[in-house]
Amino acid sequence: MRVEPDAQEAVHERTQVLRRLRRVLERAELTRPAPEALRHPAAAEVAHLAQHALRSGPLRPEQHSRLAARLERVPPAAFGPADPQDHLDRSVTRALRAIPARQGADGQSVTAVLTVWDERERASLARALGLLTRVWPEAAAEVRETVTEIALLDGEAINGFTDFTVHGAVLIHRARLTDSAAGLPGHVRFAEALVHEGTHTRCNAAALTTPFLETGDQAQDADGTGRAGELLVETPLRADPRPLTGLFQQTVVLARSVEFYLRLTGADPAVDSRRATLLRGAHQAVDTLNAHADQLTDDGKRLLAECGTLIGADR
């Protein structure tokens, strides 16, 4: 993987993910779905559940029946908006477990829920994709190869996330489809969100065959708060300390996000302001990760250097 988007490389990495999913399903003696169904995030979830169960031995009959029934219901994958579904609901539950609990202004615990796309939101998504295709066609092409389902969140707890257990799904808060208080247009905000979450998805796939950290497999699921004893560091995009895996992905996300706004520079003061904010975060991420460069593989160091070069002229 390189910091510059590359749809062809993304397809290669996705193929490696699908091969891994097929092997798990074969070990579990589950029927392999057609290639387009296997790309569906719900099929990825079945494979992950089967892999977890296989750690204790062959699947029990009731486990096999339950997973086989889920697999039979998986439709062919198709890029675009996704309304609430069971596999996405379970992903949100995992994500909520992974973040610190907090209360809203009413004293109640904040939460996150999936929501149905309305026509206005679908039109705003189309406008965001059109913008990304126009200003950064390479990134738009990679997103279409990397992402399958785009789900909408409501509630105050989560702004957006990806989850390797439902690989190919990205979950983004519906507010990103509307103009910000600072005047940043909604379709610009959502285009940034697609770059952001699409990059996480790409990193997850790439890390399976090209680890970026010496600790090994760095694909993240929604509950990826770090293993016991793992080093946690401050990061620009999360209030709670994150493992180096999370910081590494944030670094690539921020570098790409800065590049996206560079392509819009001069279009609007709010655009320039957003880019400046992301640029500060990108430099923080690069500096922190450089301090722990001894824990990166050669591929990780190369990608970190590319991120530094991409934002370096703006320091």
C-alpha positions as CSV (number, residue, x, y, z in Angstrom):
1,M,0.0,0.0,0.0
2,R,1.1,3.6,-0.7
3,V,-0.3,6.8,0.6
4,E,-1.5,7.7,-2.9
5,P,-4.8,5.9,-3.7
6,D,-4.6,3.0,-6.1
7,A,-7.8,1.1,-7.1
8,Q,-5.8,-1.7,-8.7
9,E,-3.8,-2.4,-5.6
10,A,-7.0,-2.2,-3.6
11,V,-8.5,-4.9,-5.7
12,H,-5.5,-7.1,-5.2
13,E,-5.7,-6.6,-1.4
14,R,-9.4,-7.3,-1.4
15,T,-8.7,-10.6,-3.3
16,Q,-6.4,-11.6,-0.5
17,V,-9.1,-10.9,2.1
18,L,-11.6,-12.9,0.2
19,R,-9.2,-15.9,0.0
20,R,-8.8,-15.8,3.7
21,L,-12.6,-15.7,4.2
22,R,-13.0,-18.7,1.8
23,R,-10.4,-20.7,3.7
24,V,-12.2,-20.1,7.0
25,L,-15.6,-21.1,5.5
26,E,-14.1,-24.3,4.1
27,R,-12.6,-25.2,7.5
28,A,-16.0,-24.7,9.0
29,E,-17.6,-26.9,6.3
30,L,-19.9,-24.0,5.3
31,T,-21.0,-23.5,1.7
32,R,-18.9,-20.8,0.0
33,P,-21.1,-18.1,-1.4
34,A,-20.6,-16.7,-4.9
35,P,-17.8,-14.2,-5.3
36,E,-20.1,-11.1,-5.2
37,A,-21.9,-12.4,-2.1
38,L,-18.6,-13.1,-0.4
39,R,-17.7,-9.4,-0.8
40,H,-20.7,-8.5,1.3
41,P,-19.9,-7.4,4.9
42,A,-22.5,-9.9,6.2
43,A,-20.5,-12.7,4.7
44,A,-17.3,-11.4,6.3
45,E,-19.1,-11.5,9.7
46,V,-20.1,-15.1,9.2
47,A,-16.5,-16.0,8.4
48,H,-15.2,-14.1,11.5
49,L,-17.8,-15.9,13.7
50,A,-16.8,-19.2,12.3
51,Q,-13.1,-18.5,12.8
52,H,-13.8,-17.6,16.5
53,A,-15.8,-20.8,17.0
54,L,-13.2,-23.0,15.3
55,R,-10.6,-22.0,18.0
56,S,-12.5,-24.4,20.3
57,G,-12.7,-27.2,17.7
58,P,-15.2,-28.2,15.0
59,L,-18.5,-26.3,14.9
60,R,-21.3,-27.7,16.9
61,P,-24.4,-28.6,14.9
62,E,-26.3,-25.7,16.2
63,Q,-23.5,-23.3,15.4
64,H,-23.1,-24.7,11.9
65,S,-26.9,-24.4,11.3
66,R,-27.0,-20.8,12.6
67,L,-24.1,-19.6,10.5
68,A,-25.2,-21.5,7.4
69,A,-28.6,-19.9,7.6
70,R,-27.0,-16.4,7.9
71,L,-24.7,-17.2,4.9
72,E,-27.7,-18.3,2.8
73,R,-29.3,-14.9,3.3
74,V,-26.3,-12.8,2.2
75,P,-27.1,-11.0,-1.1
76,P,-24.6,-10.0,-3.8
77,A,-22.5,-7.0,-2.7
78,A,-23.3,-3.6,-4.3
79,F,-21.6,-0.3,-3.6
80,G,-23.9,2.3,-2.1
81,P,-26.1,3.4,0.8
82,A,-27.2,0.6,3.2
83,D,-30.2,0.8,5.5
84,P,-30.1,-0.9,9.0
85,Q,-29.4,-4.6,9.0
86,D,-28.5,-7.1,11.7
87,H,-24.8,-7.4,10.9
88,L,-24.5,-3.6,11.0
89,D,-26.4,-3.4,14.3
90,R,-24.0,-5.9,15.9
91,S,-21.1,-3.8,14.6
92,V,-22.5,-0.7,16.3
93,T,-22.8,-2.6,19.5
94,R,-19.2,-3.6,19.3
95,A,-18.1,0.0,18.6
96,L,-20.1,1.3,21.6
97,R,-18.3,-1.2,23.8
98,A,-14.9,0.2,22.6
99,I,-15.4,3.8,23.5
100,P,-15.6,5.5,26.9
101,A,-19.1,6.0,28.3
102,R,-20.3,9.6,28.6
103,Q,-23.4,11.5,29.3
104,G,-25.2,14.0,27.2
105,A,-26.7,17.4,28.2
106,D,-29.8,15.6,29.5
107,G,-27.7,13.4,31.8
108,Q,-28.4,10.3,29.9
109,S,-25.8,8.1,28.4
110,V,-25.1,9.0,24.7
111,T,-25.5,6.2,22.2
112,A,-25.4,5.5,18.5
113,V,-28.0,3.9,16.3
114,L,-28.4,3.0,12.6
115,T,-30.8,5.1,10.6
116,V,-32.6,4.8,7.2
117,W,-31.4,6.9,4.3
118,D,-33.9,9.5,3.1
119,E,-34.0,10.9,-0.5
120,R,-32.3,14.1,0.5
121,E,-29.4,12.2,2.1
122,R,-29.1,9.9,-1.0
123,A,-28.8,13.0,-3.2
124,S,-26.2,14.5,-0.9
125,L,-24.2,11.2,-1.1
126,A,-24.3,11.3,-4.9
127,R,-23.1,14.9,-4.8
128,A,-20.2,13.9,-2.5
129,L,-19.2,11.0,-4.8
130,G,-19.4,13.4,-7.7
131,L,-17.1,15.9,-6.0
132,L,-14.6,13.2,-5.1
133,T,-14.6,11.8,-8.6
134,R,-14.0,15.3,-10.1
135,V,-11.2,16.5,-7.8
136,W,-9.5,13.2,-6.9
137,P,-10.6,10.4,-9.3
138,E,-8.0,8.0,-8.0
139,A,-9.5,8.3,-4.5
140,A,-13.0,7.9,-5.8
141,A,-12.0,4.8,-7.7
142,E,-10.3,3.3,-4.7
143,V,-13.4,4.0,-2.5
144,R,-15.6,2.1,-4.9
145,E,-13.3,-0.9,-4.9
146,T,-12.7,-0.9,-1.1
147,V,-16.2,0.0,0.3
148,T,-19.4,-1.9,-0.2
149,E,-21.9,-0.6,2.2
150,I,-22.3,3.0,3.4
151,A,-24.4,3.0,6.6
152,L,-25.7,6.1,8.4
153,L,-25.5,6.6,12.2
154,D,-27.5,8.9,14.5
155,G,-27.0,9.7,18.1
156,E,-24.1,11.5,19.9
157,A,-21.7,8.7,20.6
158,I,-19.9,8.0,17.3
159,N,-19.0,10.2,14.3
160,G,-18.0,7.2,12.1
161,F,-16.0,4.0,12.1
162,T,-15.0,0.8,10.3
163,D,-15.0,-2.7,11.6
164,F,-13.0,-5.5,10.1
165,T,-15.6,-8.1,11.3
166,V,-17.9,-6.6,8.7
167,H,-15.2,-5.6,6.2
168,G,-16.4,-3.4,3.4
169,A,-18.9,-1.6,5.5
170,V,-18.3,2.0,6.6
171,L,-20.6,3.7,9.2
172,I,-20.8,7.5,9.1
173,H,-22.9,10.0,11.1
174,R,-25.8,11.5,9.1
175,A,-24.8,15.0,10.2
176,R,-21.8,14.7,7.9
177,L,-24.3,15.1,5.0
178,T,-25.3,18.6,6.2
179,D,-23.4,21.9,6.3
180,S,-21.3,22.4,9.4
181,A,-21.7,25.4,11.8
182,A,-18.5,26.8,10.3
183,G,-20.0,26.7,6.8
184,L,-18.3,23.6,5.4
185,P,-20.8,22.2,2.8
186,G,-22.3,18.8,3.6
187,H,-21.2,17.1,0.4
188,V,-17.6,18.2,1.1
189,R,-17.8,16.9,4.6
190,F,-19.2,13.5,3.4
191,A,-16.6,13.3,0.7
192,E,-13.9,13.7,3.4
193,A,-15.7,11.0,5.5
194,L,-15.5,8.6,2.5
195,V,-11.8,9.3,2.1
196,H,-11.4,8.8,5.9
197,E,-13.3,5.6,6.4
198,G,-12.3,4.2,3.0
199,T,-8.7,4.6,4.0
200,H,-9.3,2.7,7.2
201,T,-10.9,-0.1,5.2
202,R,-8.0,-0.1,2.7
203,C,-5.4,-0.2,5.6
204,N,-7.2,-3.2,7.2
205,A,-7.0,-5.2,3.9
206,A,-3.4,-4.2,3.2
207,A,-2.2,-5.1,6.7
208,L,-3.2,-8.7,6.3
209,T,-0.4,-9.3,3.7
210,T,1.9,-6.4,4.4
211,P,2.0,-5.7,8.2
212,F,2.9,-2.2,9.1
213,L,3.8,-2.9,12.7
214,E,6.2,-5.5,14.1
215,T,3.5,-6.9,16.2
216,G,1.9,-8.6,13.2
217,D,-1.7,-8.5,11.9
218,Q,-3.0,-4.9,12.2
219,A,-6.5,-5.2,10.8
220,Q,-8.9,-3.4,13.3
221,D,-12.4,-4.3,14.3
222,A,-14.8,-2.1,16.1
223,D,-13.6,-3.4,19.4
224,G,-9.9,-2.8,18.7
225,T,-8.9,-1.0,21.9
226,G,-5.7,-2.9,22.1
227,R,-4.4,-6.1,23.7
228,A,-3.5,-6.3,27.3
229,G,-0.1,-4.7,27.9
230,E,0.0,-3.1,24.5
231,L,1.4,0.4,24.2
232,L,-1.3,3.1,24.1
233,V,-0.5,6.6,22.8
234,E,-2.3,10.0,22.4
235,T,-3.7,10.5,18.9
236,P,-5.2,13.4,17.1
237,L,-8.6,11.9,16.3
238,R,-9.6,10.1,19.5
239,A,-9.8,11.5,23.1
240,D,-8.9,8.1,24.5
241,P,-5.4,6.6,24.1
242,R,-5.1,4.2,21.2
243,P,-2.7,1.4,20.3
244,L,0.0,2.2,17.7
245,T,-2.2,0.4,15.1
246,G,-4.9,3.0,15.5
247,L,-2.3,5.8,15.3
248,F,-0.8,4.4,12.2
249,Q,-4.1,4.3,10.4
250,Q,-5.0,7.8,11.6
251,T,-1.7,9.0,10.1
252,V,-2.5,7.7,6.7
253,V,-6.1,8.9,7.0
254,L,-5.0,12.4,8.0
255,A,-2.4,12.7,5.2
256,R,-5.0,11.7,2.6
257,S,-7.6,14.0,4.1
258,V,-5.1,16.9,3.9
259,E,-4.5,16.0,0.2
260,F,-8.2,16.0,-0.5
261,Y,-8.6,19.5,0.9
262,L,-5.5,20.7,-0.9
263,R,-7.4,19.9,-4.1
264,L,-10.2,22.2,-2.9
265,T,-8.0,25.0,-1.6
266,G,-9.4,28.5,-2.4
267,A,-12.9,27.2,-3.0
268,D,-14.2,28.4,0.4
269,P,-12.7,29.8,3.7
270,A,-14.3,27.0,5.5
271,V,-12.5,24.5,3.3
272,D,-9.1,26.1,4.0
273,S,-9.9,26.2,7.8
274,R,-10.8,22.5,7.8
275,R,-7.6,21.7,5.9
276,A,-5.5,23.6,8.4
277,T,-7.1,21.6,11.3
278,L,-6.4,18.3,9.6
279,L,-2.8,19.4,8.8
280,R,-2.1,20.1,12.4
281,G,-3.4,16.7,13.4
282,A,-1.4,15.0,10.6
283,H,1.9,16.6,11.8
284,Q,1.1,15.5,15.4
285,A,0.4,11.9,14.2
286,V,3.6,11.8,12.1
287,D,5.7,13.1,14.9
288,T,4.3,10.7,17.5
289,L,4.7,7.7,15.1
290,N,8.2,8.7,14.3
291,A,9.0,8.5,18.0
292,H,8.0,4.9,17.9
293,A,9.4,4.1,14.5
294,D,11.4,1.1,15.9
295,Q,8.1,-0.7,16.2
296,L,7.3,-0.3,12.5
297,T,8.1,-2.8,9.8
298,D,10.1,-1.6,6.7
299,D,6.7,-1.2,4.9
300,G,5.3,0.7,7.8
301,K,8.4,3.1,7.8
302,R,8.0,3.6,4.1
303,L,4.3,4.5,4.3
304,L,5.0,6.8,7.3
305,A,7.8,8.5,5.3
306,E,5.3,9.0,2.4
307,C,2.8,10.6,4.7
308,G,5.5,12.9,6.1
309,T,6.5,13.9,2.5
310,L,2.9,14.5,1.5
311,I,2.3,17.0,4.4
312,G,5.9,18.1,4.9
313,A,5.8,21.2,2.6
314,D,3.0,22.6,4.7
315,R,4.7,22.5,8.1
